[in-house]
Amino acid sequence: MTKKNFLILMILMVVACALPFVVSNYRTFQLTLVLVYAIALLGLNVLTGYNGQISLGHGAFYAIGAYTAAILMDKLGVPYWATLPVAGAVCLTAGFVFGLPALRLEGLYLALATFALGVSMPQLLKYHRLEAWTGGVQGIVIEKPQPPAVLTNAGLPINADQWLYFFALAVTILMFALGWNLVRGRVGRALIAIRDHHIAAEAMGIDNALYKSLAFGVSAMYTGIAGALGAIAVQYVAPDSFNIFLSIVFLVGIVVGGLASISGALYGALFIQFVPNIADDISKAAPWAIFGVIMIAFVYLMPTGVAGAIRLLLARRSSP
């Protein structure tokens, strides 16, 4: 990392830490959801952007992570922070197992298989034999985590919304650092090689089956951790909150933010969190029509996503 990039990163960190103290609690909550979605989009980008596997069912893994956290907190009294690694492990296993039969599918057939997973998940969560754990149609209400006693005893003026934001920020930084190292290491190069030409990758000794399943597992892990963090932030989970539209929104996020881009996950998260609100302010009668127009404009003006457009702009400015 160059000195200039490091300085920019430090400035962004200072701005991120200052935001909860200069905006309302509601905006802080929205920014927390941006961080949650950024983790989920990074996971989907590992699978689709870097490995070339299309998924329309990642809302299901988001739901699994959310319900894992909710059940552990509500039924077993597990601390909220301890639910994240458990949700990640559960979704890593689920994603890896789902990725094994999906190895026989590619392109649209894989998309349809994952679409079926996303469609069926809300119905599975409503299944009457699981109501004792999932709460059925009513869902589960989660108690909002409070700031640690060490902070309140020290006299730091921080409320529950601000604490959740900083907790989500710490988790996001950790997950993005892991993602950055993953895609730039040996595993990342193998995933990209499979995406670009799987036959050539196989000829070079890359185990396509293993790496494709691994990509599915890691992607599901990221999304499950995001789901757990989102459940903690929203304080409520219900089956209808995780319909197929959530999976489609995730796909929109990585396309708008930029495929095969770490920073694109953050841009995409900002888009899917704030653009629907902007569309609703423009037209109460047809907000999703406005959303569709804005999305088409983004795709037309920035075909490589926001991250790609920013890279192109910086390259043009640095060229003589």
Backbone torsions as a table, in degrees:
resi	resn	phi	psi	omega
1	MET	NA	129.6	-179.3
2	THR	-73.7	163.9	-179.9
3	LYS	-62.7	-37.2	179.9
4	LYS	-65.3	-45.4	179.5
5	ASN	-64.3	-37.9	178.2
6	PHE	-64.4	-40.5	179.0
7	LEU	-64.3	-43.0	178.0
8	ILE	-61.4	-41.4	179.9
9	LEU	-63.5	-41.0	179.1
10	MET	-65.5	-39.8	178.3
11	ILE	-63.3	-43.3	178.2
12	LEU	-62.9	-37.1	178.9
13	MET	-65.7	-41.6	178.8
14	VAL	-63.1	-43.3	179.0
15	VAL	-63.4	-43.5	-179.6
16	ALA	-62.0	-38.7	-179.9
17	CYS	-74.2	-25.9	-178.2
18	ALA	-85.1	-23.1	-173.8
19	LEU	-55.2	-46.5	-176.8
20	PRO	-61.6	-19.4	-177.4
21	PHE	-92.4	-6.5	-178.1
22	VAL	-119.7	-2.8	177.7
23	VAL	-121.1	169.2	-178.6
24	SER	-72.8	167.9	178.2
25	ASN	-62.7	-35.1	178.8
26	TYR	-65.8	-43.6	177.1
27	ARG	-64.4	-36.3	176.8
28	THR	-62.3	-41.3	176.0
29	PHE	-61.3	-43.1	178.2
30	GLN	-63.0	-40.9	178.5
31	LEU	-65.9	-33.3	174.8
32	THR	-62.9	-41.9	177.8
33	LEU	-66.6	-33.0	175.3
34	VAL	-59.3	-44.3	178.8
35	LEU	-64.5	-39.8	178.0
36	VAL	-61.4	-49.6	-179.4
37	TYR	-64.9	-33.5	179.7
38	ALA	-62.3	-39.6	177.2
39	ILE	-64.4	-44.5	179.7
40	ALA	-62.9	-42.9	-179.1
41	LEU	-68.2	-34.4	176.1
42	LEU	-62.6	-41.9	177.4
43	GLY	-62.5	-44.1	178.5
44	LEU	-65.7	-33.8	179.2
45	ASN	-67.4	-33.3	175.7
46	VAL	-59.9	-41.6	-178.0
47	LEU	-76.8	-49.6	-173.6
48	THR	-89.2	-48.2	-176.6
49	GLY	-71.1	-44.5	-174.7
50	TYR	-94.4	-25.7	-178.0
51	ASN	-112.3	-11.6	174.9
52	GLY	79.2	13.4	178.0
53	GLN	-97.1	123.3	-176.9
54	ILE	-86.4	129.8	178.7
55	SER	-125.6	128.5	173.5
56	LEU	-113.7	22.1	-176.7
57	GLY	-130.9	18.5	-176.6
58	HIS	-72.1	-14.9	172.6
59	GLY	-61.9	-27.2	178.2
60	ALA	-67.2	-43.2	177.9
61	PHE	-68.2	-35.0	175.1
62	TYR	-61.1	-41.5	178.5
63	ALA	-66.3	-41.3	179.4
64	ILE	-61.2	-44.3	178.2
65	GLY	-63.8	-41.9	-179.6
66	ALA	-64.4	-45.7	-179.4
67	TYR	-70.3	-32.3	175.8
68	THR	-61.1	-46.9	178.5
69	ALA	-64.0	-44.5	-177.3
70	ALA	-63.8	-44.3	-179.1
71	ILE	-66.3	-42.7	180.0
72	LEU	-63.0	-40.2	-179.1
73	MET	-74.6	-44.1	-173.1
74	ASP	-80.7	-41.5	-174.7
75	LYS	-92.6	-33.2	-172.9
76	LEU	-113.6	-6.6	177.4
77	GLY	70.0	26.8	179.5
78	VAL	-74.0	138.6	177.0
79	PRO	-58.8	146.2	-174.6
80	TYR	-58.9	-38.5	-177.2
81	TRP	-68.6	-27.5	-179.3
82	ALA	-78.0	-14.0	-179.5
83	THR	-76.2	-23.0	-176.1
84	LEU	-64.2	-51.4	178.6
85	PRO	-63.8	-32.6	177.8
86	VAL	-66.4	-45.7	177.7
87	ALA	-60.8	-40.3	178.2
88	GLY	-63.6	-42.0	-179.5
89	ALA	-66.9	-42.0	178.9
90	VAL	-61.9	-45.0	-178.1
91	CYS	-73.3	-31.8	174.8
92	LEU	-60.3	-45.0	178.7
93	THR	-65.7	-45.3	-179.4
94	ALA	-63.2	-42.6	-179.5
95	GLY	-66.5	-41.2	180.0
96	PHE	-65.3	-42.9	179.6
97	VAL	-65.6	-42.1	178.3
98	PHE	-66.4	-32.1	-178.7
99	GLY	-69.1	-23.3	-178.6
100	LEU	-65.3	-53.7	176.6
101	PRO	-69.6	-25.5	-179.9
102	ALA	-70.6	-11.1	178.7
103	LEU	-62.0	-26.0	-179.7
104	ARG	-79.8	-7.0	-175.9
105	LEU	-114.1	147.7	177.1
106	GLU	-142.1	158.8	173.2
107	GLY	59.3	-129.6	-175.7
108	LEU	-65.7	-30.8	-180.0
109	TYR	-67.6	-39.1	175.3
110	LEU	-66.8	-40.2	178.5
111	ALA	-60.4	-40.8	178.9
112	LEU	-66.7	-38.4	178.8
113	ALA	-63.9	-44.2	178.5
114	THR	-70.3	-32.1	176.0
115	PHE	-60.9	-41.4	178.1
116	ALA	-62.3	-38.2	177.5
117	LEU	-63.6	-44.2	179.8
118	GLY	-66.0	-37.0	-179.9
119	VAL	-70.0	-38.9	-173.9
120	SER	-79.7	-23.1	-173.7
121	MET	-58.6	-47.8	178.6
122	PRO	-57.9	-36.4	179.3
123	GLN	-69.2	-37.7	177.2
124	LEU	-63.9	-37.8	180.0
125	LEU	-69.0	-21.9	177.9
126	LYS	-90.1	-4.4	-176.0
127	TYR	-57.2	131.1	-170.1
128	HIS	-64.6	-27.2	179.8
129	ARG	-74.2	-13.8	178.8
130	LEU	-104.6	0.8	-175.1
131	GLU	-59.9	-32.0	-179.4
132	ALA	-61.4	-27.0	180.0
133	TRP	-101.2	-43.0	-173.6
134	THR	-90.1	-14.6	-176.7
135	GLY	81.3	2.4	179.0
136	GLY	60.7	-140.4	-178.0
137	VAL	-65.6	-30.9	-176.6
138	GLN	-71.8	-25.3	179.7
139	GLY	77.6	-162.2	-177.4
140	ILE	-131.5	132.7	175.2
141	VAL	-95.9	133.4	-177.3
142	ILE	-112.5	140.9	177.9
143	GLU	-75.4	136.7	-178.7
144	LYS	-69.9	127.5	177.5
145	PRO	-65.7	141.3	178.4
146	GLN	-100.2	157.7	178.1
147	PRO	-58.4	149.0	178.8
148	PRO	-59.1	147.3	-178.9
149	ALA	-60.0	-30.5	-178.2
150	VAL	-63.4	-31.5	179.0
151	LEU	-76.5	-43.7	-179.8
152	THR	-67.7	-37.0	178.0
153	ASN	-67.3	-28.1	178.4
154	ALA	-80.1	-4.7	177.3
155	GLY	82.3	17.8	179.2
156	LEU	-76.8	127.0	-177.8
157	PRO	-79.5	83.1	-178.1
158	ILE	-134.1	131.6	179.5
159	ASN	-99.4	-177.9	-175.1
160	ALA	-64.4	-39.9	179.9
161	ASP	-64.8	-42.3	178.7
162	GLN	-66.1	-39.1	178.7
163	TRP	-64.0	-43.9	178.3
164	LEU	-60.9	-37.9	178.1
165	TYR	-62.1	-47.9	-178.8
166	PHE	-66.7	-35.3	176.3
167	PHE	-64.2	-45.3	177.8
168	ALA	-64.4	-37.1	179.1
169	LEU	-63.4	-43.0	178.9
170	ALA	-63.0	-43.2	178.8
171	VAL	-64.5	-40.7	-179.7
172	THR	-64.0	-44.0	178.7
173	ILE	-60.3	-43.6	179.0
174	LEU	-62.1	-46.4	-177.6
175	MET	-68.0	-36.8	178.1
176	PHE	-69.6	-37.2	176.6
177	ALA	-63.7	-42.7	176.8
178	LEU	-64.0	-41.9	179.1
179	GLY	-64.5	-40.6	179.7
180	TRP	-61.5	-43.8	178.8
181	ASN	-69.5	-34.4	-178.9
182	LEU	-65.2	-50.7	-173.8
183	VAL	-74.7	-17.3	179.0
184	ARG	-99.8	1.6	178.0
185	GLY	-100.0	-163.4	-177.5
186	ARG	-62.7	-41.6	-179.8
187	VAL	-63.3	-44.1	-179.9
188	GLY	-62.0	-41.3	178.8
189	ARG	-65.3	-36.3	177.9
190	ALA	-67.1	-41.0	179.3
191	LEU	-62.9	-43.0	-179.7
192	ILE	-66.8	-39.0	178.7
193	ALA	-62.6	-41.3	177.9
194	ILE	-65.0	-40.6	179.3
195	ARG	-62.6	-43.6	-174.8
196	ASP	-75.4	-40.4	179.1
197	HIS	-163.7	96.9	-172.4
198	HIS	-67.9	-28.1	179.5
199	ILE	-70.3	-43.3	177.0
200	ALA	-64.5	-38.2	178.5
201	ALA	-62.7	-41.5	177.8
202	GLU	-63.5	-39.0	-180.0
203	ALA	-66.0	-27.6	178.8
204	MET	-83.2	0.6	176.8
205	GLY	97.6	8.2	178.8
206	ILE	-81.6	130.1	178.6
207	ASP	-80.1	96.4	-176.0
208	ASN	-58.7	-44.0	-177.2
209	ALA	-61.8	-44.9	-178.4
210	LEU	-64.1	-47.3	-175.3
211	TYR	-71.7	-33.1	176.1
212	LYS	-66.9	-42.9	177.5
213	SER	-66.6	-38.1	177.7
214	LEU	-63.8	-41.1	178.4
215	ALA	-62.0	-41.5	177.4
216	PHE	-62.7	-44.2	-178.9
217	GLY	-64.6	-47.3	179.9
218	VAL	-64.7	-41.5	178.0
219	SER	-61.0	-44.8	178.1
220	ALA	-65.5	-35.6	178.4
221	MET	-61.3	-47.6	178.4
222	TYR	-59.3	-45.8	-178.1
223	THR	-66.9	-36.6	177.9
224	GLY	-66.6	-40.4	176.2
225	ILE	-63.3	-40.8	176.6
226	ALA	-62.2	-41.4	178.9
227	GLY	-62.6	-42.0	177.9
228	ALA	-63.8	-44.0	179.0
229	LEU	-65.7	-38.0	177.8
230	GLY	-66.1	-38.9	178.0
231	ALA	-64.1	-40.2	178.5
232	ILE	-64.4	-39.3	-178.5
233	ALA	-71.0	-43.6	-177.5
234	VAL	-78.8	-25.2	179.5
235	GLN	68.7	23.0	-177.8
236	TYR	-162.8	139.7	172.3
237	VAL	-131.9	141.4	176.8
238	ALA	-151.8	148.8	-175.7
239	PRO	-54.1	-42.2	-175.7
240	ASP	-70.9	-9.3	176.1
241	SER	-76.7	-12.1	-173.7
242	PHE	-123.3	46.7	179.0
243	ASN	-78.6	179.8	-174.7
244	ILE	-63.9	-23.6	179.8
245	PHE	-61.9	-32.4	178.3
246	LEU	-62.6	-42.1	178.6
247	SER	-63.6	-40.1	179.1
248	ILE	-66.6	-39.4	177.8
249	VAL	-62.3	-40.2	176.9
250	PHE	-60.0	-43.2	179.4
251	LEU	-64.4	-40.4	175.8
252	VAL	-59.6	-41.2	-177.9
253	GLY	-61.4	-43.3	-178.3
254	ILE	-74.5	-29.1	178.0
255	VAL	-71.3	-45.9	179.6
256	VAL	-68.2	-41.8	-178.9
257	GLY	-69.9	-38.4	-179.6
258	GLY	131.0	117.1	178.0
259	LEU	-68.5	148.1	179.6
260	ALA	53.8	46.6	-180.0
261	SER	-142.2	130.0	177.8
262	ILE	-69.8	-48.5	-179.0
263	SER	-68.2	-25.1	179.8
264	GLY	-59.5	-28.1	178.6
265	ALA	-63.7	-37.9	179.3
266	LEU	-71.1	-41.8	178.2
267	TYR	-63.2	-42.4	179.0
268	GLY	-64.1	-36.9	178.9
269	ALA	-65.7	-40.8	176.3
270	LEU	-61.5	-38.9	-179.2
271	PHE	-64.8	-51.8	-173.8
272	ILE	-74.0	-17.1	177.8
273	GLN	-87.4	-42.2	-170.8
274	PHE	-102.2	-30.3	-177.4
275	VAL	-63.6	-40.5	174.8
276	PRO	-58.9	-36.1	177.6
277	ASN	-67.0	-40.5	178.1
278	ILE	-64.4	-42.4	178.5
279	ALA	-62.3	-38.3	178.8
280	ASP	-67.1	-35.3	177.0
281	ASP	-68.9	-33.1	-179.6
282	ILE	-72.3	-43.5	-178.0
283	SER	-146.3	113.1	176.4
284	LYS	-73.3	-24.3	-176.4
285	ALA	-77.8	-38.6	-175.8
286	ALA	-139.6	64.7	-176.8
287	PRO	-65.6	-36.2	-177.7
288	TRP	-74.4	-23.4	172.9
289	ALA	-67.1	-42.0	176.8
290	ILE	-64.4	-41.6	177.4
291	PHE	-58.7	-43.2	179.1
292	GLY	-62.8	-40.3	178.5
293	VAL	-63.6	-44.6	179.7
294	ILE	-63.6	-41.1	179.8
295	MET	-63.8	-43.3	177.8
296	ILE	-62.1	-39.9	178.9
297	ALA	-62.5	-42.7	178.7
298	PHE	-62.0	-46.9	-177.5
299	VAL	-65.8	-37.5	-178.6
300	TYR	-72.0	-44.6	-177.0
301	LEU	-78.6	-28.4	-178.8
302	MET	-131.7	75.2	-175.5
303	PRO	-62.7	-21.8	176.8
304	THR	-98.9	14.4	179.1
305	GLY	85.9	171.5	-180.0
306	VAL	-62.9	-41.8	179.7
307	ALA	-61.9	-42.8	178.3
308	GLY	-65.0	-38.6	178.4
309	ALA	-65.0	-39.7	178.7
310	ILE	-66.9	-41.5	176.8
311	ARG	-61.1	-42.3	179.3
312	LEU	-64.5	-41.2	179.2
313	LEU	-64.3	-43.6	179.6
314	LEU	-66.6	-36.8	178.5
315	ALA	-65.6	-38.8	178.6
316	ARG	-68.5	-36.7	-179.7
317	ARG	-71.0	-32.9	-178.5
318	SER	-82.7	-18.1	-179.9
319	SER	-76.0	145.3	-178.1
320	PRO	-69.8	NA	NA
